[in-house]
């Protein structure tokens, strides 16, 4: 019996355009995700790099890009947060049938942009729906590494078999499944988080 639900954030609640940053960065020289760039992105996502150092590292690679250009390109991934999804999670919280958690791979610049685009009132309405609001940069770990799921389970005394995890990235749900967590790899554009209760068996 499911007692706990762990939700991803991006493309589950807030819409993303994951290609937008690559398209924007192409304007100042990005051609492919090199191992060096991938390491910079993941380090920032795990909070091992500050925003200023992250921007400086990208400026070291894209020497003709200004700080503003880099921030704008990086944040172009963030789109809208549909009101029906906010109302859905608020109702789920009010029903008090499940313990609710958020677990997101993100970073400080993206969270600042989310707050700006949603507005603080809506952002806090959303955040307050969750028992714990786990962000990768604050945890110093990231999905799909097993330790991030193990921490959420242990911190909150959750039984994996009683826990349901929703994420749009198959690598993340595959990793969580290996720990005995029940998962839904949500297909963007074909499925919606509003269907959550019908997915729980």
C-alpha positions as CSV (number, residue, x, y, z in Angstrom):
1,X,0.0,0.0,0.0
2,X,1.4,3.4,-1.0
3,X,1.8,5.9,1.8
4,X,4.3,8.3,0.4
5,X,4.7,10.1,-2.9
6,X,8.0,11.7,-4.1
7,X,7.6,14.1,-7.0
8,X,10.2,15.5,-9.4
9,X,9.7,19.2,-10.2
10,X,10.8,20.1,-13.7
11,X,8.4,18.9,-16.5
12,X,6.3,17.3,-13.7
13,X,4.9,20.5,-12.3
14,X,6.7,23.4,-14.0
15,X,7.1,23.1,-17.8
16,X,10.7,23.1,-19.2
17,X,12.2,23.6,-22.6
18,X,15.4,21.5,-22.2
19,X,16.6,22.4,-25.6
20,X,16.4,26.2,-25.1
21,X,19.7,26.7,-23.2
22,X,21.6,24.7,-25.8
23,X,20.0,26.8,-28.6
24,X,20.8,30.1,-26.7
25,X,24.3,29.0,-25.8
26,X,24.9,28.1,-29.5
27,X,24.8,31.9,-30.1
28,X,28.1,32.3,-28.3
29,X,29.8,29.1,-29.3
30,X,28.2,26.0,-27.8
31,X,28.3,23.1,-30.2
32,X,28.1,19.9,-28.0
33,X,27.9,18.8,-24.4
34,X,31.6,18.0,-23.8
35,X,32.8,16.0,-20.7
36,X,34.1,19.3,-19.3
37,X,30.8,21.1,-19.7
38,X,28.9,18.1,-18.3
39,X,31.1,18.1,-15.2
40,X,30.5,21.8,-14.7
41,X,26.8,21.4,-15.0
42,X,26.6,18.4,-12.6
43,X,28.9,20.1,-10.1
44,X,26.7,23.1,-10.0
45,X,23.6,21.0,-9.7
46,X,25.1,19.3,-6.7
47,X,25.9,22.6,-5.0
48,X,29.6,22.0,-5.3
49,X,30.1,25.2,-7.3
50,X,28.6,28.6,-6.5
51,X,26.6,30.5,-9.1
52,X,29.5,33.0,-9.5
53,X,32.1,30.3,-10.1
54,X,29.7,28.4,-12.4
55,X,29.2,31.6,-14.6
56,X,33.0,32.3,-14.5
57,X,33.7,28.7,-15.7
58,X,31.3,29.1,-18.6
59,X,32.8,32.5,-19.5
60,X,36.2,30.8,-19.5
61,X,34.8,28.5,-22.2
62,X,32.6,31.0,-24.0
63,X,34.9,34.0,-23.9
64,X,32.6,36.3,-25.9
65,X,29.6,35.7,-23.6
66,X,28.6,38.3,-20.9
67,X,27.5,37.2,-17.5
68,X,23.9,38.3,-18.4
69,X,24.0,36.3,-21.6
70,X,25.0,33.2,-19.8
71,X,22.4,33.6,-17.0
72,X,19.6,34.3,-19.6
73,X,20.7,31.3,-21.7
74,X,20.9,29.0,-18.7
75,X,17.5,30.1,-17.4
76,X,15.7,29.9,-20.7
77,X,14.8,26.3,-19.8
78,X,12.2,27.6,-17.3
79,X,8.7,28.0,-18.7
80,X,5.2,28.2,-17.1
81,X,3.7,26.4,-14.0
82,X,0.1,25.6,-14.9
83,X,-2.4,26.6,-12.2
84,X,-4.3,23.2,-12.4
85,X,-1.1,21.4,-11.3
86,X,-0.7,23.8,-8.3
87,X,-4.4,23.2,-7.4
88,X,-3.9,19.4,-7.8
89,X,-1.0,19.3,-5.3
90,X,-2.8,21.6,-2.9
91,X,-5.8,19.3,-2.9
92,X,-3.6,16.2,-2.5
93,X,-2.0,17.9,0.5
94,X,-5.4,18.9,1.9
95,X,-6.7,15.3,1.5
96,X,-3.9,14.1,3.8
97,X,-3.9,10.6,2.4
98,X,-0.2,10.5,1.5
99,X,3.1,12.0,2.8
100,X,4.3,14.2,0.0
101,X,8.0,15.0,-0.9
102,X,9.7,16.9,-3.7
103,X,13.0,15.7,-5.0
104,X,14.6,17.8,-7.8
105,X,17.9,18.1,-9.6
106,X,18.2,21.8,-9.9
107,X,20.5,24.7,-9.0
108,X,20.3,28.2,-7.5
109,X,19.9,30.1,-10.7
110,X,17.0,28.0,-11.8
111,X,15.3,28.2,-8.5
112,X,15.7,32.0,-8.5
113,X,14.2,32.1,-11.9
114,X,11.3,29.8,-10.9
115,X,10.5,32.1,-8.0
116,X,10.6,35.1,-10.3
117,X,8.4,33.5,-13.0
118,X,5.9,31.9,-10.5
119,X,5.9,34.8,-8.1
120,X,6.8,34.2,-4.4
121,X,3.2,33.7,-3.4
122,X,2.6,30.9,-5.8
123,X,6.0,29.4,-5.2
124,X,5.4,29.3,-1.4
125,X,1.9,27.8,-2.0
126,X,3.6,25.0,-3.9
127,X,6.6,24.5,-1.5
128,X,4.2,24.3,1.5
129,X,2.5,21.3,0.0
130,X,5.5,19.1,0.7
131,X,6.8,17.7,4.0
132,X,10.3,18.2,2.7
133,X,11.4,20.1,-0.4
134,X,14.6,18.4,-1.5
135,X,16.8,20.3,-3.9
136,X,20.0,18.7,-5.3
137,X,22.2,21.7,-4.7
138,X,21.3,21.8,-1.0
139,X,21.7,18.0,-0.6
140,X,25.1,17.9,-2.4
141,X,23.9,14.9,-4.4
142,X,21.8,14.3,-7.4
143,X,19.6,11.8,-9.2
144,X,20.1,9.1,-10.4
145,X,22.7,8.3,-7.8
146,X,21.2,5.8,-5.3
147,X,22.4,7.8,-2.3
148,X,19.9,10.6,-2.9
149,X,17.0,8.2,-2.7
150,X,18.4,6.4,0.3
151,X,18.7,9.7,2.1
152,X,15.1,10.7,1.5
153,X,14.0,7.2,2.7
154,X,16.1,7.2,5.8
155,X,15.6,10.8,6.8
156,X,11.8,10.3,6.8
157,X,11.6,6.7,7.9
158,X,10.0,5.7,4.6
159,X,9.5,2.1,3.5
160,X,10.6,1.8,-0.2
161,X,7.7,-0.5,-1.0
162,X,5.2,2.0,0.3
163,X,6.8,4.9,-1.7
164,X,5.8,6.1,-5.2
165,X,8.2,8.2,-7.2
166,X,7.3,10.3,-10.3
167,X,10.0,11.5,-12.6
168,X,10.2,12.3,-16.4
169,X,13.7,10.9,-16.7
170,X,13.9,7.1,-17.1
171,X,17.4,6.9,-15.7
172,X,16.1,8.4,-12.5
173,X,13.1,6.0,-12.1
174,X,15.2,3.0,-13.1
175,X,17.6,3.9,-10.3
176,X,14.9,4.3,-7.7
177,X,13.2,1.1,-8.8
178,X,16.3,-0.9,-7.9
179,X,15.8,0.2,-4.3
180,X,12.2,-1.2,-4.3
181,X,10.5,2.2,-4.8
182,X,7.4,2.0,-7.1
183,X,7.9,4.4,-10.0
184,X,6.2,6.2,-12.8
185,X,8.3,7.4,-15.6
186,X,6.0,10.2,-16.8
187,X,6.0,10.7,-20.6
188,X,6.0,14.5,-21.2
189,X,3.3,15.6,-23.6
190,X,1.4,12.3,-23.3
191,X,0.8,12.1,-19.5
192,X,0.4,14.6,-16.7
193,X,1.0,14.6,-13.0
194,X,-2.8,15.2,-12.6
195,X,-3.1,11.5,-13.3
196,X,-1.1,10.5,-10.3
197,X,-3.8,8.8,-8.2
198,X,-4.8,6.6,-11.1
199,X,-1.2,5.4,-11.5
200,X,-0.9,4.2,-7.9
201,X,-1.7,0.6,-7.5
